[in-house]
């Protein structure tokens, strides 16, 4: 269910922010080499729509841990949550983008490497 919600969030945010294909693919595929205000806000949109973050910029630990647990062991999921959320300042768009990048690089990307390797 969360995977479907994530895909829907990507697509809804792409429309909401009128993101071009290159920008959309970058955020969806974990290409963090492109970082503009549009990309940051697109990332925040996805993070909020999927339920990782609330409008007050607080995080939903249970949802993040459940998502990360799809890729890593449960005990590792807790540590990823802590690592990715403990030292972020609540800055509109940038905060969510940084958390998204951290989760992607520490869970999703590692899982993909493990599967390919």
PyMOL commands that place a pseudoatom at each C-alpha (Angstrom):
pseudoatom trace, name=CA, resn=UNK, resi=1, chain=A, elem=C, hetatm=0, pos=[0.000, 0.000, 0.000]
pseudoatom trace, name=CA, resn=UNK, resi=2, chain=A, elem=C, hetatm=0, pos=[2.772, 2.439, 0.917]
pseudoatom trace, name=CA, resn=UNK, resi=3, chain=A, elem=C, hetatm=0, pos=[4.473, 1.756, -2.428]
pseudoatom trace, name=CA, resn=UNK, resi=4, chain=A, elem=C, hetatm=0, pos=[1.290, 2.692, -4.278]
pseudoatom trace, name=CA, resn=UNK, resi=5, chain=A, elem=C, hetatm=0, pos=[0.939, 5.783, -2.119]
pseudoatom trace, name=CA, resn=UNK, resi=6, chain=A, elem=C, hetatm=0, pos=[4.533, 6.722, -2.900]
pseudoatom trace, name=CA, resn=UNK, resi=7, chain=A, elem=C, hetatm=0, pos=[3.993, 6.364, -6.641]
pseudoatom trace, name=CA, resn=UNK, resi=8, chain=A, elem=C, hetatm=0, pos=[0.781, 8.404, -6.414]
pseudoatom trace, name=CA, resn=UNK, resi=9, chain=A, elem=C, hetatm=0, pos=[2.617, 11.037, -4.336]
pseudoatom trace, name=CA, resn=UNK, resi=10, chain=A, elem=C, hetatm=0, pos=[5.362, 11.325, -6.958]
pseudoatom trace, name=CA, resn=UNK, resi=11, chain=A, elem=C, hetatm=0, pos=[2.817, 11.747, -9.732]
pseudoatom trace, name=CA, resn=UNK, resi=12, chain=A, elem=C, hetatm=0, pos=[0.563, 14.172, -7.823]
pseudoatom trace, name=CA, resn=UNK, resi=13, chain=A, elem=C, hetatm=0, pos=[3.513, 16.341, -6.821]
pseudoatom trace, name=CA, resn=UNK, resi=14, chain=A, elem=C, hetatm=0, pos=[4.853, 16.355, -10.358]
pseudoatom trace, name=CA, resn=UNK, resi=15, chain=A, elem=C, hetatm=0, pos=[1.550, 17.820, -11.545]
pseudoatom trace, name=CA, resn=UNK, resi=16, chain=A, elem=C, hetatm=0, pos=[1.243, 20.185, -8.562]
pseudoatom trace, name=CA, resn=UNK, resi=17, chain=A, elem=C, hetatm=0, pos=[4.722, 21.643, -9.164]
pseudoatom trace, name=CA, resn=UNK, resi=18, chain=A, elem=C, hetatm=0, pos=[4.604, 21.355, -12.958]
pseudoatom trace, name=CA, resn=UNK, resi=19, chain=A, elem=C, hetatm=0, pos=[7.956, 19.565, -12.849]
pseudoatom trace, name=CA, resn=UNK, resi=20, chain=A, elem=C, hetatm=0, pos=[9.641, 18.686, -16.121]
pseudoatom trace, name=CA, resn=UNK, resi=21, chain=A, elem=C, hetatm=0, pos=[10.538, 15.057, -16.851]
pseudoatom trace, name=CA, resn=UNK, resi=22, chain=A, elem=C, hetatm=0, pos=[14.227, 15.481, -15.942]
pseudoatom trace, name=CA, resn=UNK, resi=23, chain=A, elem=C, hetatm=0, pos=[13.443, 17.007, -12.546]
pseudoatom trace, name=CA, resn=UNK, resi=24, chain=A, elem=C, hetatm=0, pos=[10.744, 14.426, -11.863]
pseudoatom trace, name=CA, resn=UNK, resi=25, chain=A, elem=C, hetatm=0, pos=[13.050, 11.532, -12.754]
pseudoatom trace, name=CA, resn=UNK, resi=26, chain=A, elem=C, hetatm=0, pos=[15.834, 12.958, -10.592]
pseudoatom trace, name=CA, resn=UNK, resi=27, chain=A, elem=C, hetatm=0, pos=[13.705, 13.110, -7.437]
pseudoatom trace, name=CA, resn=UNK, resi=28, chain=A, elem=C, hetatm=0, pos=[12.038, 9.762, -8.137]
pseudoatom trace, name=CA, resn=UNK, resi=29, chain=A, elem=C, hetatm=0, pos=[15.296, 7.926, -8.858]
pseudoatom trace, name=CA, resn=UNK, resi=30, chain=A, elem=C, hetatm=0, pos=[17.385, 9.401, -6.067]
pseudoatom trace, name=CA, resn=UNK, resi=31, chain=A, elem=C, hetatm=0, pos=[19.567, 11.653, -8.222]
pseudoatom trace, name=CA, resn=UNK, resi=32, chain=A, elem=C, hetatm=0, pos=[20.505, 14.299, -5.680]
pseudoatom trace, name=CA, resn=UNK, resi=33, chain=A, elem=C, hetatm=0, pos=[22.913, 16.119, -8.003]
pseudoatom trace, name=CA, resn=UNK, resi=34, chain=A, elem=C, hetatm=0, pos=[20.099, 18.475, -9.001]
pseudoatom trace, name=CA, resn=UNK, resi=35, chain=A, elem=C, hetatm=0, pos=[19.158, 20.687, -6.056]
pseudoatom trace, name=CA, resn=UNK, resi=36, chain=A, elem=C, hetatm=0, pos=[17.047, 23.742, -6.690]
pseudoatom trace, name=CA, resn=UNK, resi=37, chain=A, elem=C, hetatm=0, pos=[14.183, 25.300, -4.718]
pseudoatom trace, name=CA, resn=UNK, resi=38, chain=A, elem=C, hetatm=0, pos=[11.770, 23.500, -7.083]
pseudoatom trace, name=CA, resn=UNK, resi=39, chain=A, elem=C, hetatm=0, pos=[13.423, 20.133, -6.429]
pseudoatom trace, name=CA, resn=UNK, resi=40, chain=A, elem=C, hetatm=0, pos=[13.424, 20.735, -2.659]
pseudoatom trace, name=CA, resn=UNK, resi=41, chain=A, elem=C, hetatm=0, pos=[9.730, 21.653, -2.646]
pseudoatom trace, name=CA, resn=UNK, resi=42, chain=A, elem=C, hetatm=0, pos=[8.880, 18.733, -4.926]
pseudoatom trace, name=CA, resn=UNK, resi=43, chain=A, elem=C, hetatm=0, pos=[10.670, 16.494, -2.422]
pseudoatom trace, name=CA, resn=UNK, resi=44, chain=A, elem=C, hetatm=0, pos=[8.739, 18.046, 0.459]
pseudoatom trace, name=CA, resn=UNK, resi=45, chain=A, elem=C, hetatm=0, pos=[5.491, 17.500, -1.401]
pseudoatom trace, name=CA, resn=UNK, resi=46, chain=A, elem=C, hetatm=0, pos=[6.278, 13.790, -1.822]
pseudoatom trace, name=CA, resn=UNK, resi=47, chain=A, elem=C, hetatm=0, pos=[7.410, 13.387, 1.795]
pseudoatom trace, name=CA, resn=UNK, resi=48, chain=A, elem=C, hetatm=0, pos=[4.224, 15.029, 3.101]
pseudoatom trace, name=CA, resn=UNK, resi=49, chain=A, elem=C, hetatm=0, pos=[1.832, 13.203, 0.767]
pseudoatom trace, name=CA, resn=UNK, resi=50, chain=A, elem=C, hetatm=0, pos=[3.291, 9.813, 1.657]
pseudoatom trace, name=CA, resn=UNK, resi=51, chain=A, elem=C, hetatm=0, pos=[2.957, 10.689, 5.363]
pseudoatom trace, name=CA, resn=UNK, resi=52, chain=A, elem=C, hetatm=0, pos=[6.605, 10.950, 6.421]
pseudoatom trace, name=CA, resn=UNK, resi=53, chain=A, elem=C, hetatm=0, pos=[6.169, 14.588, 7.472]
pseudoatom trace, name=CA, resn=UNK, resi=54, chain=A, elem=C, hetatm=0, pos=[3.332, 16.733, 8.794]
pseudoatom trace, name=CA, resn=UNK, resi=55, chain=A, elem=C, hetatm=0, pos=[2.528, 20.304, 7.804]
pseudoatom trace, name=CA, resn=UNK, resi=56, chain=A, elem=C, hetatm=0, pos=[4.225, 21.522, 11.012]
pseudoatom trace, name=CA, resn=UNK, resi=57, chain=A, elem=C, hetatm=0, pos=[7.479, 19.889, 9.750]
pseudoatom trace, name=CA, resn=UNK, resi=58, chain=A, elem=C, hetatm=0, pos=[7.376, 17.150, 12.406]
pseudoatom trace, name=CA, resn=UNK, resi=59, chain=A, elem=C, hetatm=0, pos=[8.033, 13.558, 11.345]
pseudoatom trace, name=CA, resn=UNK, resi=60, chain=A, elem=C, hetatm=0, pos=[5.862, 10.439, 11.545]
pseudoatom trace, name=CA, resn=UNK, resi=61, chain=A, elem=C, hetatm=0, pos=[8.265, 7.903, 13.012]
pseudoatom trace, name=CA, resn=UNK, resi=62, chain=A, elem=C, hetatm=0, pos=[5.994, 4.868, 12.609]
pseudoatom trace, name=CA, resn=UNK, resi=63, chain=A, elem=C, hetatm=0, pos=[5.433, 5.506, 8.905]
pseudoatom trace, name=CA, resn=UNK, resi=64, chain=A, elem=C, hetatm=0, pos=[9.106, 6.155, 8.178]
pseudoatom trace, name=CA, resn=UNK, resi=65, chain=A, elem=C, hetatm=0, pos=[10.264, 3.085, 10.128]
pseudoatom trace, name=CA, resn=UNK, resi=66, chain=A, elem=C, hetatm=0, pos=[7.647, 0.919, 8.402]
pseudoatom trace, name=CA, resn=UNK, resi=67, chain=A, elem=C, hetatm=0, pos=[8.779, 2.183, 4.994]
pseudoatom trace, name=CA, resn=UNK, resi=68, chain=A, elem=C, hetatm=0, pos=[12.492, 1.706, 5.716]
pseudoatom trace, name=CA, resn=UNK, resi=69, chain=A, elem=C, hetatm=0, pos=[11.752, -1.796, 7.098]
pseudoatom trace, name=CA, resn=UNK, resi=70, chain=A, elem=C, hetatm=0, pos=[10.814, -2.809, 3.567]
pseudoatom trace, name=CA, resn=UNK, resi=71, chain=A, elem=C, hetatm=0, pos=[14.495, -2.475, 2.683]
pseudoatom trace, name=CA, resn=UNK, resi=72, chain=A, elem=C, hetatm=0, pos=[16.412, -3.092, 5.919]
pseudoatom trace, name=CA, resn=UNK, resi=73, chain=A, elem=C, hetatm=0, pos=[16.083, -5.033, 9.174]
pseudoatom trace, name=CA, resn=UNK, resi=74, chain=A, elem=C, hetatm=0, pos=[13.678, -3.460, 11.719]
pseudoatom trace, name=CA, resn=UNK, resi=75, chain=A, elem=C, hetatm=0, pos=[16.482, -2.513, 14.128]
pseudoatom trace, name=CA, resn=UNK, resi=76, chain=A, elem=C, hetatm=0, pos=[18.327, -0.796, 11.277]
pseudoatom trace, name=CA, resn=UNK, resi=77, chain=A, elem=C, hetatm=0, pos=[15.130, 1.052, 10.348]
pseudoatom trace, name=CA, resn=UNK, resi=78, chain=A, elem=C, hetatm=0, pos=[14.977, 2.664, 13.783]
pseudoatom trace, name=CA, resn=UNK, resi=79, chain=A, elem=C, hetatm=0, pos=[18.581, 3.850, 13.489]
pseudoatom trace, name=CA, resn=UNK, resi=80, chain=A, elem=C, hetatm=0, pos=[17.963, 5.250, 9.985]
pseudoatom trace, name=CA, resn=UNK, resi=81, chain=A, elem=C, hetatm=0, pos=[14.971, 7.199, 11.332]
pseudoatom trace, name=CA, resn=UNK, resi=82, chain=A, elem=C, hetatm=0, pos=[17.117, 8.666, 14.101]
pseudoatom trace, name=CA, resn=UNK, resi=83, chain=A, elem=C, hetatm=0, pos=[20.049, 9.408, 11.797]
pseudoatom trace, name=CA, resn=UNK, resi=84, chain=A, elem=C, hetatm=0, pos=[17.868, 11.123, 9.206]
pseudoatom trace, name=CA, resn=UNK, resi=85, chain=A, elem=C, hetatm=0, pos=[15.658, 13.192, 11.510]
pseudoatom trace, name=CA, resn=UNK, resi=86, chain=A, elem=C, hetatm=0, pos=[17.632, 14.093, 14.632]
pseudoatom trace, name=CA, resn=UNK, resi=87, chain=A, elem=C, hetatm=0, pos=[19.718, 17.032, 13.436]
pseudoatom trace, name=CA, resn=UNK, resi=88, chain=A, elem=C, hetatm=0, pos=[17.530, 18.674, 10.801]
pseudoatom trace, name=CA, resn=UNK, resi=89, chain=A, elem=C, hetatm=0, pos=[16.374, 22.245, 11.207]
pseudoatom trace, name=CA, resn=UNK, resi=90, chain=A, elem=C, hetatm=0, pos=[12.733, 22.941, 10.310]
pseudoatom trace, name=CA, resn=UNK, resi=91, chain=A, elem=C, hetatm=0, pos=[13.203, 24.865, 7.057]
pseudoatom trace, name=CA, resn=UNK, resi=92, chain=A, elem=C, hetatm=0, pos=[10.417, 24.899, 4.494]
pseudoatom trace, name=CA, resn=UNK, resi=93, chain=A, elem=C, hetatm=0, pos=[11.162, 22.483, 1.618]
pseudoatom trace, name=CA, resn=UNK, resi=94, chain=A, elem=C, hetatm=0, pos=[14.831, 21.950, 2.522]
pseudoatom trace, name=CA, resn=UNK, resi=95, chain=A, elem=C, hetatm=0, pos=[14.130, 19.895, 5.660]
pseudoatom trace, name=CA, resn=UNK, resi=96, chain=A, elem=C, hetatm=0, pos=[11.938, 17.359, 3.896]
pseudoatom trace, name=CA, resn=UNK, resi=97, chain=A, elem=C, hetatm=0, pos=[14.335, 17.122, 0.973]
pseudoatom trace, name=CA, resn=UNK, resi=98, chain=A, elem=C, hetatm=0, pos=[17.273, 16.390, 3.282]
pseudoatom trace, name=CA, resn=UNK, resi=99, chain=A, elem=C, hetatm=0, pos=[15.321, 13.701, 5.130]
pseudoatom trace, name=CA, resn=UNK, resi=100, chain=A, elem=C, hetatm=0, pos=[14.160, 12.185, 1.830]
pseudoatom trace, name=CA, resn=UNK, resi=101, chain=A, elem=C, hetatm=0, pos=[17.757, 12.146, 0.571]
pseudoatom trace, name=CA, resn=UNK, resi=102, chain=A, elem=C, hetatm=0, pos=[19.015, 10.578, 3.798]
pseudoatom trace, name=CA, resn=UNK, resi=103, chain=A, elem=C, hetatm=0, pos=[16.368, 7.831, 3.771]
pseudoatom trace, name=CA, resn=UNK, resi=104, chain=A, elem=C, hetatm=0, pos=[16.980, 7.136, 0.098]
pseudoatom trace, name=CA, resn=UNK, resi=105, chain=A, elem=C, hetatm=0, pos=[20.757, 6.947, 0.460]
pseudoatom trace, name=CA, resn=UNK, resi=106, chain=A, elem=C, hetatm=0, pos=[20.698, 4.895, 3.673]
pseudoatom trace, name=CA, resn=UNK, resi=107, chain=A, elem=C, hetatm=0, pos=[17.867, 2.489, 2.923]
pseudoatom trace, name=CA, resn=UNK, resi=108, chain=A, elem=C, hetatm=0, pos=[16.488, 2.380, -0.598]
pseudoatom trace, name=CA, resn=UNK, resi=109, chain=A, elem=C, hetatm=0, pos=[19.810, 2.757, -2.410]
pseudoatom trace, name=CA, resn=UNK, resi=110, chain=A, elem=C, hetatm=0, pos=[21.594, 0.226, -0.159]
pseudoatom trace, name=CA, resn=UNK, resi=111, chain=A, elem=C, hetatm=0, pos=[18.771, -2.256, -0.665]
pseudoatom trace, name=CA, resn=UNK, resi=112, chain=A, elem=C, hetatm=0, pos=[19.059, -1.887, -4.441]
pseudoatom trace, name=CA, resn=UNK, resi=113, chain=A, elem=C, hetatm=0, pos=[22.835, -2.373, -4.285]
pseudoatom trace, name=CA, resn=UNK, resi=114, chain=A, elem=C, hetatm=0, pos=[22.423, -5.454, -2.113]
pseudoatom trace, name=CA, resn=UNK, resi=115, chain=A, elem=C, hetatm=0, pos=[19.905, -6.937, -4.550]
pseudoatom trace, name=CA, resn=UNK, resi=116, chain=A, elem=C, hetatm=0, pos=[22.133, -6.278, -7.568]
pseudoatom trace, name=CA, resn=UNK, resi=117, chain=A, elem=C, hetatm=0, pos=[25.341, -7.421, -5.861]
for i in range(1, 117): cmd.bond("trace and resi %d" % i, "trace and resi %d" % (i + 1))
show_as sticks, trace
zoom trace
